[in-house]
């Protein structure tokens, strides 16, 4: 005679975190982190516009600027990123607009996702494939990506700011944000 275990089908399994990260939900009273880098002036203009729109929608803004680490600075950069991520309720990470900035943006977005934060990775259209490939190679192919037109850099400031405002509603949708 064989002995077996009968599982109770009426119990529910614990919830599994969405691999793409949770939705941002209501923005009012929450802190949205905007991750910049030192490379793209256009990205500064986009995040300036988005910050104003997030604040209009009731969110607070936290800023962090990634600088490329050299040698032992990599640990310091990760510590700064972790402190930034610990201070926010949702993160917008960018900008994927070249090889190295895409690599670091994906790294930082995945670090945010590992904390189960609502996270959006921002990429120009030209670098979407690289961003998604790097995320997939790191085990997170489902990362939420907000696309912006390419080229973004090299456009004049008023045009970039207009693009940012036009793409904000889609950013909210990608984040799963409620205003």
Legacy VTK file of the C-alpha trace (Angstrom):
# vtk DataFile Version 3.0
C-alpha trace
ASCII
DATASET POLYDATA
POINTS 179 float
0.000 0.000 0.000
1.292 3.510 -0.917
0.863 6.463 1.367
0.255 9.911 -0.075
-0.448 13.429 1.017
-3.725 15.070 0.101
-3.441 18.815 -0.401
-6.348 20.996 0.597
-7.598 22.619 -2.626
-9.533 25.262 -0.694
-6.451 27.093 0.566
-4.836 29.739 -1.533
-1.178 30.087 -2.326
0.640 33.153 -1.078
0.631 35.975 -3.640
3.496 35.929 -6.097
5.097 39.274 -6.828
4.493 40.447 -10.377
7.860 39.991 -12.114
7.344 43.360 -13.858
6.918 45.004 -10.459
3.772 46.197 -8.746
1.655 49.014 -10.165
2.373 52.450 -8.735
-1.244 53.004 -7.717
-2.334 56.368 -6.335
0.360 59.014 -6.676
-1.024 61.488 -4.141
1.264 61.664 -1.121
3.786 59.192 -2.545
7.388 59.821 -3.600
8.405 59.183 -7.192
12.137 58.830 -7.755
13.604 60.158 -10.982
16.989 58.695 -11.857
19.123 60.852 -14.134
22.619 60.417 -15.490
25.398 62.755 -16.558
25.052 62.123 -20.272
21.832 63.519 -21.702
20.684 67.118 -21.322
17.463 66.120 -23.097
16.749 63.587 -20.327
17.133 66.349 -17.733
14.495 68.354 -19.628
12.161 65.341 -19.820
12.485 64.605 -16.108
12.022 68.311 -15.269
8.691 68.234 -17.112
7.639 64.915 -15.614
8.553 66.105 -12.110
6.255 69.111 -12.492
3.444 66.854 -13.739
3.948 64.309 -10.939
3.835 67.139 -8.397
0.673 68.517 -10.017
-0.790 65.018 -9.527
0.082 65.032 -5.812
3.402 63.166 -5.734
6.652 64.257 -4.153
9.859 63.957 -6.195
13.234 62.534 -5.224
16.226 62.886 -7.541
19.355 60.822 -8.043
22.029 61.274 -10.683
24.026 58.225 -11.724
27.677 58.801 -12.461
29.784 56.102 -14.097
31.715 54.212 -11.423
35.422 53.642 -11.759
37.042 50.833 -9.762
36.026 50.823 -6.122
33.491 53.595 -6.786
31.074 50.917 -8.039
30.257 49.986 -4.445
29.701 53.635 -3.519
27.399 54.144 -6.506
25.349 51.065 -5.557
25.127 52.321 -1.964
23.891 55.722 -3.207
21.381 54.003 -5.491
20.140 51.830 -2.634
19.681 54.904 -0.413
17.758 56.628 -3.211
15.568 53.570 -3.819
14.929 53.284 -0.087
13.492 56.806 -0.102
10.944 56.379 -2.921
7.639 54.626 -3.532
8.154 54.270 -7.309
11.109 54.755 -9.650
11.509 56.114 -13.174
14.939 55.071 -14.417
16.617 56.384 -17.558
17.836 57.049 -20.061
18.687 54.174 -22.404
20.202 56.144 -25.266
23.623 54.564 -25.877
25.361 51.308 -24.985
26.837 52.146 -21.596
23.943 54.310 -20.397
21.535 51.531 -21.386
23.580 48.988 -19.444
23.599 51.152 -16.297
19.945 52.164 -16.618
18.922 48.514 -16.865
21.177 47.667 -13.902
19.550 50.387 -11.806
16.005 49.483 -12.894
16.557 45.827 -11.996
17.963 46.855 -8.630
14.755 48.833 -8.090
12.629 45.848 -9.142
14.549 43.618 -6.725
13.087 45.836 -3.977
9.603 45.224 -5.451
9.211 48.912 -6.273
6.979 50.053 -9.120
9.663 50.691 -11.735
9.721 52.028 -15.269
12.814 51.915 -17.454
12.889 54.751 -19.994
14.506 54.169 -23.369
14.652 55.874 -26.708
13.158 53.761 -29.496
16.571 52.989 -30.976
17.832 51.363 -27.770
14.690 49.452 -26.774
15.984 46.149 -28.108
19.278 46.442 -26.222
17.475 47.425 -23.012
15.084 44.489 -23.242
17.916 42.084 -24.129
19.997 43.194 -21.141
16.997 42.902 -18.819
16.196 39.423 -20.177
19.795 38.295 -19.767
19.535 39.347 -16.132
16.344 37.330 -15.675
13.817 40.204 -15.922
12.452 40.228 -19.502
9.168 41.684 -18.280
10.617 45.029 -17.144
8.227 47.908 -17.898
9.689 50.142 -20.602
8.549 53.644 -21.538
9.735 54.574 -25.009
10.674 58.045 -26.163
11.469 59.055 -29.744
14.958 58.756 -31.178
16.890 60.896 -31.527
15.953 62.815 -28.426
19.337 64.407 -27.802
20.088 67.142 -30.293
16.506 68.411 -30.432
15.897 71.879 -29.104
14.714 72.305 -25.529
11.130 73.421 -26.259
10.616 70.422 -28.553
11.957 67.961 -25.949
9.805 69.476 -23.225
6.747 69.159 -25.487
7.601 65.498 -26.122
7.873 64.919 -22.363
4.427 66.374 -21.729
2.918 64.367 -24.602
4.392 61.097 -23.264
3.453 61.647 -19.612
-0.018 60.013 -19.863
1.563 56.889 -21.335
4.214 56.899 -18.579
1.407 56.871 -16.010
-0.220 53.954 -17.819
3.062 52.039 -17.952
3.608 52.671 -14.231
0.098 51.614 -13.321
-0.302 54.987 -11.650
-3.617 56.474 -10.600
-4.154 60.239 -10.410
LINES 1 180
179 0 1 2 3 4 5 6 7 8 9 10 11 12 13 14 15 16 17 18 19 20 21 22 23 24 25 26 27 28 29 30 31 32 33 34 35 36 37 38 39 40 41 42 43 44 45 46 47 48 49 50 51 52 53 54 55 56 57 58 59 60 61 62 63 64 65 66 67 68 69 70 71 72 73 74 75 76 77 78 79 80 81 82 83 84 85 86 87 88 89 90 91 92 93 94 95 96 97 98 99 100 101 102 103 104 105 106 107 108 109 110 111 112 113 114 115 116 117 118 119 120 121 122 123 124 125 126 127 128 129 130 131 132 133 134 135 136 137 138 139 140 141 142 143 144 145 146 147 148 149 150 151 152 153 154 155 156 157 158 159 160 161 162 163 164 165 166 167 168 169 170 171 172 173 174 175 176 177 178
